[in-house]
Amino acid sequence: MRRTWRCIVVQSKAKHKKLTKKQRVGEFARGRGWLGVAGAEWALLRAGLPDVAAETLRAGLREAGIPVEQPWRGVEQHTFGELADSLVAMSAVYAGGDEGLRKLARREVIAAKDRAKFASLSGRVSVEKRAVKAEMVEWMLVWLGDPALFPAWVELRLKRADSNPG
């Protein structure tokens, strides 16, 4: 009986860098050739990456340089300028009349207001930052009270702030 030798080839596992969730979002969108994200793309993202939170989806798209339309972009509130721009864009969505988009816009503003309120009450946040977040909550309450009125209100509010330094 002739002996046969089995050759065992051991391949070293190539070191694959694990992608972060944000990077996975960017890869997902770039792999589909998206230049921007609206309703259809957002639905595909949510279905294709069910373990990724909406805020992480937005951050991943932002890092990938892929713009997201409102209301899927959410409310940006790092500065008053970002907040104003986000809420004015949400007002335009709300004025568009599509009931589903109106509900989504309202939910996004309520969620942003809740996040800002939490920060405004947190002892882990500086006194100055708490005051800023408390005012941002007020801006979002104005929007929630009447989204159509908000663009005019914020224009007047920003003019008043510019004329009253300090």
C-alpha positions as a printed NumPy array, in Angstrom:
array([[  0.   ,   0.   ,   0.   ],
       [  1.306,   3.272,  -1.051],
       [  1.25 ,   6.086,   1.444],
       [ -0.161,   9.414,   0.326],
       [  0.707,  12.576,   2.063],
       [ -1.807,  15.199,   2.557],
       [ -0.453,  18.607,   2.255],
       [ -1.975,  21.039,   4.663],
       [ -1.623,  24.603,   3.693],
       [ -2.072,  27.053,   6.498],
       [ -2.897,  30.47 ,   5.305],
       [ -2.356,  33.268,   7.684],
       [ -5.424,  35.296,   8.168],
       [ -4.963,  38.606,   6.524],
       [ -5.271,  41.315,   9.071],
       [ -8.538,  43.   ,   8.286],
       [ -9.093,  46.254,   9.991],
       [-12.524,  46.246,  11.521],
       [-14.606,  49.098,  10.2  ],
       [-16.402,  51.389,  12.596],
       [-20.142,  51.824,  12.151],
       [-19.564,  55.264,  10.614],
       [-17.098,  53.771,   8.14 ],
       [-19.586,  51.014,   7.281],
       [-22.165,  53.695,   6.5  ],
       [-19.739,  55.487,   4.186],
       [-18.794,  52.232,   2.439],
       [-22.465,  51.312,   2.044],
       [-23.334,  54.652,   0.42 ],
       [-20.2  ,  54.923,  -1.737],
       [-20.645,  51.337,  -2.892],
       [-23.985,  52.33 ,  -4.355],
       [-22.637,  55.489,  -5.948],
       [-24.857,  57.807,  -3.956],
       [-24.215,  61.517,  -4.315],
       [-26.861,  62.382,  -1.726],
       [-29.395,  60.772,   0.564],
       [-33.159,  61.319,   0.596],
       [-36.094,  59.065,   1.458],
       [-35.343,  56.051,  -0.759],
       [-31.656,  55.958,   0.175],
       [-32.457,  56.456,   3.86 ],
       [-34.819,  53.47 ,   3.765],
       [-32.091,  51.334,   2.14 ],
       [-29.576,  52.459,   4.778],
       [-31.944,  51.567,   7.62 ],
       [-32.681,  48.165,   6.064],
       [-29.067,  47.422,   5.128],
       [-27.547,  48.56 ,   8.428],
       [-30.212,  47.791,  11.036],
       [-27.699,  47.809,  13.893],
       [-26.675,  51.423,  13.219],
       [-28.49 ,  54.274,  14.97 ],
       [-29.848,  57.198,  12.952],
       [-27.325,  59.627,  14.493],
       [-24.474,  57.316,  13.491],
       [-25.884,  57.026,   9.963],
       [-25.878,  60.819,   9.705],
       [-22.357,  61.087,  11.098],
       [-21.063,  58.402,   8.74 ],
       [-22.603,  60.115,   5.73 ],
       [-21.214,  63.477,   6.879],
       [-17.717,  61.974,   7.212],
       [-18.078,  60.411,   3.748],
       [-19.028,  63.817,   2.326],
       [-22.485,  62.665,   1.262],
       [-25.2  ,  65.273,   1.855],
       [-28.456,  64.238,   3.495],
       [-31.716,  66.029,   2.756],
       [-34.168,  67.127,   5.403],
       [-35.914,  65.694,   7.357],
       [-33.534,  62.709,   7.31 ],
       [-30.571,  64.956,   8.159],
       [-32.148,  65.716,  11.534],
       [-31.615,  68.82 ,  13.628],
       [-28.035,  70.006,  13.881],
       [-27.488,  71.999,  17.048],
       [-23.803,  72.556,  17.659],
       [-24.275,  76.293,  17.06 ],
       [-27.228,  78.642,  16.808],
       [-26.474,  79.045,  13.096],
       [-26.708,  75.283,  12.528],
       [-29.888,  75.134,  14.569],
       [-31.47 ,  77.992,  12.63 ],
       [-30.544,  76.431,   9.276],
       [-31.859,  73.012,  10.334],
       [-35.149,  74.34 ,  11.655],
       [-35.726,  76.6  ,   8.635],
       [-35.147,  73.569,   6.384],
       [-37.541,  71.552,   8.539],
       [-40.102,  74.352,   8.124],
       [-39.82 ,  73.97 ,   4.353],
       [-40.38 ,  70.207,   4.677],
       [-43.349,  70.841,   6.93 ],
       [-44.811,  73.333,   4.457],
       [-44.492,  70.762,   1.67 ],
       [-47.667,  69.133,   2.888],
       [-46.672,  65.444,   2.766],
       [-48.169,  64.095,   5.996],
       [-45.509,  61.407,   6.458],
       [-42.676,  63.913,   6.07 ],
       [-44.436,  66.382,   8.367],
       [-44.648,  63.723,  11.082],
       [-41.011,  62.758,  10.569],
       [-39.898,  66.407,  10.753],
       [-41.883,  66.921,  13.95 ],
       [-40.428,  63.747,  15.534],
       [-36.895,  64.864,  14.64 ],
       [-37.418,  68.303,  16.205],
       [-38.943,  66.79 ,  19.341],
       [-36.013,  64.362,  19.67 ],
       [-33.514,  67.211,  19.227],
       [-35.378,  69.314,  21.786],
       [-35.238,  66.441,  24.26 ],
       [-31.474,  66.031,  23.721],
       [-30.922,  69.762,  24.208],
       [-33.107,  69.791,  27.32 ],
       [-31.122,  66.894,  28.781],
       [-27.867,  68.791,  28.153],
       [-29.339,  71.983,  29.628],
       [-30.033,  70.147,  32.893],
       [-26.861,  68.07 ,  33.08 ],
       [-24.373,  68.823,  35.825],
       [-21.678,  67.323,  33.606],
       [-22.032,  70.253,  31.183],
       [-20.59 ,  73.724,  31.806],
       [-22.909,  76.486,  32.987],
       [-22.387,  78.363,  29.7  ],
       [-23.238,  75.31 ,  27.602],
       [-26.335,  74.624,  29.718],
       [-27.545,  78.179,  29.054],
       [-26.971,  77.764,  25.305],
       [-28.842,  74.457,  25.243],
       [-31.708,  75.941,  27.281],
       [-32.109,  78.703,  24.69 ],
       [-31.95 ,  76.125,  21.892],
       [-34.814,  74.295,  23.593],
       [-36.804,  77.546,  23.442],
       [-36.08 ,  77.89 ,  19.712],
       [-37.321,  74.358,  19.087],
       [-40.456,  75.053,  21.144],
       [-41.129,  78.048,  18.879],
       [-40.756,  75.739,  15.864],
       [-43.055,  73.138,  17.4  ],
       [-45.618,  75.832,  18.141],
       [-45.76 ,  77.01 ,  14.516],
       [-43.267,  75.689,  11.958],
       [-44.484,  78.166,   9.318],
       [-43.75 ,  81.121,  11.62 ],
       [-40.273,  79.95 ,  12.608],
       [-38.263,  81.321,   9.618],
       [-39.525,  84.872,  10.222],
       [-39.099,  84.525,  13.986],
       [-35.509,  83.307,  13.763],
       [-34.581,  86.061,  11.31 ],
       [-35.822,  88.667,  13.793],
       [-34.163,  86.839,  16.697],
       [-30.791,  86.753,  14.945],
       [-31.047,  90.452,  13.982],
       [-31.779,  91.298,  17.623],
       [-28.787,  89.246,  18.76 ],
       [-26.532,  91.029,  16.237],
       [-27.694,  94.46 ,  17.427],
       [-27.192,  93.536,  21.125],
       [-23.604,  92.315,  21.493],
       [-22.772,  90.62 ,  24.754]])
